């Protein structure tokens, strides 16, 4: 058994580690709450934007627009698929980054076509740089502070590639926080848009529809509204991923703190036993010495 000095040194080391993990828990908690507030403040605008697009599609359900072009004539094996992958800038967040990279690899393996990755986050870039994948290096942004400007830069690049037929599909893979205990990895298709996502269906003849005036035309309005809508969707994904990362880090740090407390409890017991053994040994030596002196 280790002596009391070694055990005391281990106790001090575990206490220092527990201070760090507890501080990281508090920091992640603050960041997560801030991210959720930012998302709740910006969501209404983009929900209204989605509703406005849905109104246009409801009045003109048969409209043909490039953002809704599925490109059926391109064979499945020849389709060019761009995927935005949102990972973290650092670890110590449990399986957060692993789950995202695993889902991305499964998507590429199970979906025919040529895949191109736009990876956000240092961890993801380092991981996929070691793999044999086509990775674009345009977005070397930190994911620690999602901003509307970065979301707009990303949306402009993928929209340009889609309209110029450099890619046929655009997806985004990120982590969505369901609640404080559950998170879900999501693979969302950004382009081409699906009219069903806007809840556009056949309206019965006897149902009144409000009269709207589209100026200058529906196509021009969609050319302006859809890029803003996609910017909002990407921004929402970045904020959700940021909140999920900090929530995962909170859980990991809480688990580490609990483990440190359990270790301290066991080490305290070992330390007390070592002290008792040392005291017992000293008493035994004193008694043995006294007996020896008495016999002399």
Kinemage of the C-alpha trace (Angstrom):
@kinemage 1
@onewidth
@group {chain A} dominant
@subgroup {mainchain}
@vectorlist {calphas} color= white
{ca unk a 1} P 0.000 0.000 0.000
{ca unk a 2} L 1.211 3.534 -0.824
{ca unk a 3} L 2.453 5.627 2.066
{ca unk a 4} L 0.579 8.645 3.405
{ca unk a 5} L 2.760 11.178 1.578
{ca unk a 6} L 2.093 9.602 -1.841
{ca unk a 7} L -1.645 9.428 -1.171
{ca unk a 8} L -1.717 13.055 -0.024
{ca unk a 9} L 0.045 14.074 -3.250
{ca unk a 10} L -2.563 12.212 -5.303
{ca unk a 11} L -5.366 13.878 -3.351
{ca unk a 12} L -3.908 17.292 -4.113
{ca unk a 13} L -3.596 16.425 -7.819
{ca unk a 14} L -7.210 15.225 -8.039
{ca unk a 15} L -8.435 18.354 -6.244
{ca unk a 16} L -6.634 20.584 -8.756
{ca unk a 17} L -8.144 18.619 -11.652
{ca unk a 18} L -11.612 18.886 -10.123
{ca unk a 19} L -11.259 22.682 -9.921
{ca unk a 20} L -10.486 22.789 -13.658
{ca unk a 21} L -13.376 20.518 -14.667
{ca unk a 22} L -15.796 22.454 -12.472
{ca unk a 23} L -14.654 25.766 -13.995
{ca unk a 24} L -15.052 24.357 -17.520
{ca unk a 25} L -18.565 23.210 -16.606
{ca unk a 26} L -19.521 26.723 -15.512
{ca unk a 27} L -18.023 28.296 -18.658
{ca unk a 28} L -19.811 25.832 -20.971
{ca unk a 29} L -23.079 26.419 -19.134
{ca unk a 30} L -22.786 30.168 -19.669
{ca unk a 31} L -21.947 29.765 -23.367
{ca unk a 32} L -24.843 27.367 -23.951
{ca unk a 33} L -27.391 29.713 -22.350
{ca unk a 34} L -26.064 32.612 -24.421
{ca unk a 35} L -26.289 30.591 -27.636
{ca unk a 36} L -29.874 29.522 -26.949
{ca unk a 37} L -30.855 33.135 -26.280
{ca unk a 38} L -29.293 34.295 -29.560
{ca unk a 39} L -31.167 31.568 -31.434
{ca unk a 40} L -34.504 32.430 -29.802
{ca unk a 41} L -33.996 36.125 -30.669
{ca unk a 42} L -33.346 35.470 -34.369
{ca unk a 43} L -35.752 32.576 -35.030
{ca unk a 44} L -38.934 34.696 -35.527
{ca unk a 45} L -37.493 36.551 -38.528
{ca unk a 46} L -36.579 33.388 -40.398
{ca unk a 47} L -39.832 31.637 -39.483
{ca unk a 48} L -41.663 34.593 -41.034
{ca unk a 49} L -39.392 34.323 -44.079
{ca unk a 50} L -40.303 30.643 -44.396
{ca unk a 51} L -44.005 31.523 -44.078
{ca unk a 52} L -43.680 34.163 -46.810
{ca unk a 53} L -42.062 31.640 -49.191
{ca unk a 54} L -44.816 29.156 -48.330
{ca unk a 55} L -47.468 31.767 -49.223
{ca unk a 56} L -45.904 32.309 -52.643
{ca unk a 57} L -45.713 28.569 -53.289
{ca unk a 58} L -49.274 28.103 -52.076
{ca unk a 59} L -50.552 30.576 -54.665
{ca unk a 60} L -48.225 29.339 -57.429
{ca unk a 61} L -47.640 25.630 -56.611
{ca unk a 62} L -46.408 24.795 -60.118
{ca unk a 63} L -43.709 27.449 -60.237
{ca unk a 64} L -40.398 26.295 -61.708
{ca unk a 65} L -37.410 27.806 -59.961
{ca unk a 66} L -33.683 26.851 -59.947
{ca unk a 67} L -33.625 26.420 -56.149
{ca unk a 68} L -36.224 23.630 -56.476
{ca unk a 69} L -34.513 21.898 -59.409
{ca unk a 70} L -33.986 18.225 -58.513
{ca unk a 71} L -32.041 17.487 -61.746
{ca unk a 72} L -33.535 14.076 -62.484
{ca unk a 73} L -31.516 13.707 -65.675
{ca unk a 74} L -28.217 13.361 -63.786
{ca unk a 75} L -27.522 9.683 -62.909
{ca unk a 76} L -27.280 8.857 -59.228
{ca unk a 77} L -23.654 7.758 -59.503
{ca unk a 78} L -22.660 11.037 -61.171
{ca unk a 79} L -24.365 13.419 -58.766
{ca unk a 80} L -22.072 15.905 -57.019
{ca unk a 81} L -22.972 16.242 -53.350
{ca unk a 82} L -21.608 19.011 -51.138
{ca unk a 83} L -21.860 18.556 -47.382
{ca unk a 84} L -21.275 21.177 -44.689
{ca unk a 85} L -19.951 19.362 -41.616
{ca unk a 86} L -20.129 21.227 -38.295
{ca unk a 87} L -17.682 19.930 -35.669
{ca unk a 88} L -16.022 21.558 -32.661
{ca unk a 89} L -12.764 23.466 -32.336
{ca unk a 90} L -11.603 21.392 -29.376
{ca unk a 91} L -12.273 18.134 -27.589
{ca unk a 92} L -13.248 17.258 -24.019
{ca unk a 93} L -16.897 17.110 -25.115
{ca unk a 94} L -17.542 13.396 -24.867
{ca unk a 95} L -18.546 11.755 -28.147
{ca unk a 96} L -19.746 15.011 -29.739
{ca unk a 97} L -17.109 15.232 -32.497
{ca unk a 98} L -16.898 11.461 -33.000
{ca unk a 99} L -20.635 11.169 -33.660
{ca unk a 100} L -20.513 13.903 -36.327
{ca unk a 101} L -17.520 12.433 -38.175
{ca unk a 102} L -19.025 8.955 -37.984
{ca unk a 103} L -22.352 10.141 -39.443
{ca unk a 104} L -20.515 11.971 -42.239
{ca unk a 105} L -18.500 8.892 -43.188
{ca unk a 106} L -21.624 6.713 -43.175
{ca unk a 107} L -23.442 9.221 -45.381
{ca unk a 108} L -20.602 9.258 -47.915
{ca unk a 109} L -20.333 5.467 -47.879
{ca unk a 110} L -24.078 4.840 -48.316
{ca unk a 111} L -24.872 7.623 -50.820
{ca unk a 112} L -23.627 7.172 -54.412
{ca unk a 113} L -22.013 10.138 -56.095
{ca unk a 114} L -19.013 12.417 -55.763
{ca unk a 115} L -18.828 13.964 -52.291
{ca unk a 116} L -17.234 17.272 -51.379
{ca unk a 117} L -16.927 18.383 -47.751
{ca unk a 118} L -17.011 21.894 -46.323
{ca unk a 119} L -15.765 21.212 -42.796
{ca unk a 120} L -16.253 23.736 -39.998
{ca unk a 121} L -14.269 23.291 -36.788
{ca unk a 122} L -10.641 22.445 -36.111
{ca unk a 123} L -11.362 18.888 -34.930
{ca unk a 124} L -13.228 17.979 -38.116
{ca unk a 125} L -10.634 19.543 -40.415
{ca unk a 126} L -7.808 17.686 -38.695
{ca unk a 127} L -9.741 14.420 -38.867
{ca unk a 128} L -10.768 14.565 -42.528
{ca unk a 129} L -7.401 15.959 -43.663
{ca unk a 130} L -5.992 12.513 -42.862
{ca unk a 131} L -8.680 10.793 -44.930
{ca unk a 132} L -8.920 10.344 -48.681
{ca unk a 133} L -11.786 12.806 -49.188
{ca unk a 134} L -12.382 15.926 -51.285
{ca unk a 135} L -12.365 18.672 -48.666
{ca unk a 136} L -12.774 22.344 -49.507
{ca unk a 137} L -10.683 24.702 -47.399
{ca unk a 138} L -12.747 27.846 -47.904
{ca unk a 139} L -14.337 28.071 -44.467
{ca unk a 140} L -11.590 28.148 -41.861
{ca unk a 141} L -13.890 29.788 -39.351
{ca unk a 142} L -13.982 29.131 -35.644
{ca unk a 143} L -17.296 27.664 -34.526
{ca unk a 144} L -16.978 29.159 -31.060
{ca unk a 145} L -18.887 32.323 -31.938
{ca unk a 146} L -21.448 31.783 -34.715
{ca unk a 147} L -22.254 34.996 -36.577
{ca unk a 148} L -24.722 35.928 -39.278
{ca unk a 149} L -21.853 37.176 -41.459
{ca unk a 150} L -20.186 33.748 -41.486
{ca unk a 151} L -23.501 32.031 -42.173
{ca unk a 152} L -24.076 34.372 -45.115
{ca unk a 153} L -20.589 33.685 -46.526
{ca unk a 154} L -21.247 29.942 -46.341
{ca unk a 155} L -24.694 30.204 -47.928
{ca unk a 156} L -23.405 32.411 -50.759
{ca unk a 157} L -20.675 29.896 -51.606
{ca unk a 158} L -22.930 26.816 -51.655
{ca unk a 159} L -25.695 28.680 -53.542
{ca unk a 160} L -23.172 29.807 -56.148
{ca unk a 161} L -21.937 26.243 -56.567
{ca unk a 162} L -25.485 24.934 -56.882
{ca unk a 163} L -26.649 27.519 -59.413
{ca unk a 164} L -23.493 27.102 -61.501
{ca unk a 165} L -24.010 23.311 -61.402
{ca unk a 166} L -20.746 22.628 -59.596
{ca unk a 167} L -22.845 20.618 -57.117
{ca unk a 168} L -26.244 18.959 -57.476
{ca unk a 169} L -27.121 18.644 -53.776
{ca unk a 170} L -26.132 20.502 -50.621
{ca unk a 171} L -26.450 18.965 -47.164
{ca unk a 172} L -25.480 20.106 -43.680
{ca unk a 173} L -24.610 17.695 -40.867
{ca unk a 174} L -24.754 19.122 -37.363
{ca unk a 175} L -25.880 18.313 -33.820
{ca unk a 176} L -29.281 19.438 -32.598
{ca unk a 177} L -29.974 19.713 -28.876
{ca unk a 178} L -33.358 18.227 -28.060
{ca unk a 179} L -33.111 19.007 -24.344
{ca unk a 180} L -30.504 19.177 -21.588
{ca unk a 181} L -30.036 15.391 -21.665
{ca unk a 182} L -30.570 14.428 -25.323
{ca unk a 183} L -28.822 15.490 -28.536
{ca unk a 184} L -29.407 14.257 -32.071
{ca unk a 185} L -27.173 14.272 -35.141
{ca unk a 186} L -29.047 15.725 -38.116
{ca unk a 187} L -28.379 15.451 -41.855
{ca unk a 188} L -30.468 18.220 -43.457
{ca unk a 189} L -30.752 18.776 -47.201
{ca unk a 190} L -30.408 22.476 -47.980
{ca unk a 191} L -30.554 22.327 -51.787
{ca unk a 192} L -32.508 21.614 -53.833
{ca unk a 193} L -35.375 22.827 -51.696
{ca unk a 194} L -38.443 20.631 -51.339
{ca unk a 195} L -41.843 22.236 -51.655
{ca unk a 196} L -43.183 19.726 -49.136
{ca unk a 197} L -40.946 21.298 -46.471
{ca unk a 198} L -42.971 24.480 -46.856
{ca unk a 199} L -46.222 22.540 -46.378
{ca unk a 200} L -47.400 23.281 -49.884
{ca unk a 201} L -50.283 21.050 -50.902
{ca unk a 202} L -53.438 21.026 -52.966
{ca unk a 203} L -55.864 23.638 -51.625
{ca unk a 204} L -59.567 22.661 -52.004
{ca unk a 205} L -61.565 24.794 -54.390
{ca unk a 206} L -63.956 26.022 -51.694
{ca unk a 207} L -61.160 27.301 -49.421
{ca unk a 208} L -60.584 31.039 -49.591
{ca unk a 209} L -57.016 32.187 -50.213
{ca unk a 210} L -55.922 35.709 -49.405
{ca unk a 211} L -55.151 37.908 -52.363
{ca unk a 212} L -51.498 38.866 -52.755
{ca unk a 213} L -49.630 41.002 -55.264
{ca unk a 214} L -46.180 39.789 -56.332
{ca unk a 215} L -43.990 42.608 -57.585
{ca unk a 216} L -42.089 42.462 -59.841
{ca unk a 217} L -42.634 38.671 -60.074
{ca unk a 218} L -42.587 35.493 -57.996
{ca unk a 219} L -39.243 34.404 -59.501
{ca unk a 220} L -37.532 37.671 -58.560
{ca unk a 221} L -38.945 37.534 -55.034
{ca unk a 222} L -37.747 33.960 -54.552
{ca unk a 223} L -34.306 34.932 -55.900
{ca unk a 224} L -34.045 37.365 -52.974
{ca unk a 225} L -35.928 35.521 -50.231
{ca unk a 226} L -34.508 32.016 -50.574
{ca unk a 227} L -30.821 33.024 -50.098
{ca unk a 228} L -31.833 34.922 -46.943
{ca unk a 229} L -33.842 31.919 -45.799
{ca unk a 230} L -30.908 29.546 -46.359
{ca unk a 231} L -28.616 31.948 -44.501
{ca unk a 232} L -30.999 31.796 -41.558
{ca unk a 233} L -31.159 28.001 -41.688
{ca unk a 234} L -27.357 27.690 -41.720
{ca unk a 235} L -27.039 30.231 -38.918
{ca unk a 236} L -29.571 28.289 -36.867
{ca unk a 237} L -27.612 25.065 -37.464
{ca unk a 238} L -24.360 26.733 -36.352
{ca unk a 239} L -25.937 28.057 -33.170
{ca unk a 240} L -27.618 24.712 -32.431
{ca unk a 241} L -24.290 22.923 -32.918
{ca unk a 242} L -22.527 25.463 -30.693
{ca unk a 243} L -25.109 24.987 -27.942
{ca unk a 244} L -24.945 21.189 -28.331
{ca unk a 245} L -21.145 21.190 -28.102
{ca unk a 246} L -21.203 23.164 -24.874
{ca unk a 247} L -23.968 20.977 -23.504
{ca unk a 248} L -21.892 17.888 -24.301
{ca unk a 249} L -18.880 19.502 -22.640
{ca unk a 250} L -21.021 20.340 -19.585
{ca unk a 251} L -22.060 16.687 -19.316
{ca unk a 252} L -18.475 15.462 -19.742
{ca unk a 253} L -17.118 17.918 -17.158
{ca unk a 254} L -19.902 17.072 -14.711
{ca unk a 255} L -19.075 13.394 -15.098
{ca unk a 256} L -15.374 14.144 -14.574
{ca unk a 257} L -16.133 16.185 -11.462
{ca unk a 258} L -18.288 13.382 -10.043
{ca unk a 259} L -15.521 10.856 -10.748
{ca unk a 260} L -13.002 13.139 -9.049
{ca unk a 261} L -15.218 13.341 -5.961
{ca unk a 262} L -15.483 9.537 -5.880
{ca unk a 263} L -11.690 9.249 -6.217
{ca unk a 264} L -11.181 11.751 -3.381
{ca unk a 265} L -13.475 9.715 -1.165
{ca unk a 266} L -11.505 6.515 -1.845
{ca unk a 267} L -8.166 8.300 -1.443
{ca unk a 268} L -9.287 9.817 1.862
{ca unk a 269} L -10.087 6.348 3.155
{ca unk a 270} L -6.692 5.079 1.962
{ca unk a 271} L -4.974 8.092 3.544
{ca unk a 272} L -6.668 7.523 6.894
{ca unk a 273} L -5.767 3.838 6.808
{ca unk a 274} L -2.160 4.676 5.973
{ca unk a 275} L -2.028 7.156 8.863
{ca unk a 276} L -3.576 4.622 11.229
{ca unk a 277} L -1.067 1.995 10.096
{ca unk a 278} L 1.819 4.412 10.640
{ca unk a 279} L 0.548 5.381 14.103
{ca unk a 280} L 0.009 1.726 15.018
{ca unk a 281} L 3.511 0.921 13.850
{ca unk a 282} L 4.974 3.774 15.925
{ca unk a 283} L 3.061 2.643 19.033
{ca unk a 284} L 4.237 -0.926 18.493
{ca unk a 285} L 7.825 0.231 18.206
{ca unk a 286} L 7.540 2.311 21.389
{ca unk a 287} L 6.039 -0.609 23.311
{ca unk a 288} L 8.686 -2.987 21.980
{ca unk a 289} L 11.433 -0.571 23.014
{ca unk a 290} L 9.943 -0.158 26.470
{ca unk a 291} L 9.765 -3.905 26.931
{ca unk a 292} L 13.358 -4.280 25.824
{ca unk a 293} L 14.487 -1.625 28.318
{ca unk a 294} L 12.482 -3.338 31.062
{ca unk a 295} L 14.128 -6.706 30.411
{ca unk a 296} L 17.576 -5.089 30.693
